[in-house]
């Protein structure tokens, strides 16, 4: 017997019809909350395929950014090494007159 089909408090001798109706509304509300909790639990246990796809795209973009960053750091290091003369002194080739 579902709480939505029939009022389980209808035939209770200690309750007025208003009290029975109010308790029935509370019982229906409680059942809705139980259903909502079960659905939320089910959704939270399964991975969101749309979100996973978007995160994979973001991961590829971040990987590209990291690769470009490493390449630019490597370029700066090589440029500094080329600017160093044989005595080990740093020569600034960027100043112009």
Secondary structure, DSSP 8 states (H G I E B T S, - for coil): --TTTS-TTTT-TTS-HHHHHHHHHHHHHHHHHHHHHHHHHHHHHS--HHHHHHHHHHHHHHHHHHHHHHHHHHHHHHHHHHHB-TTS-B-------
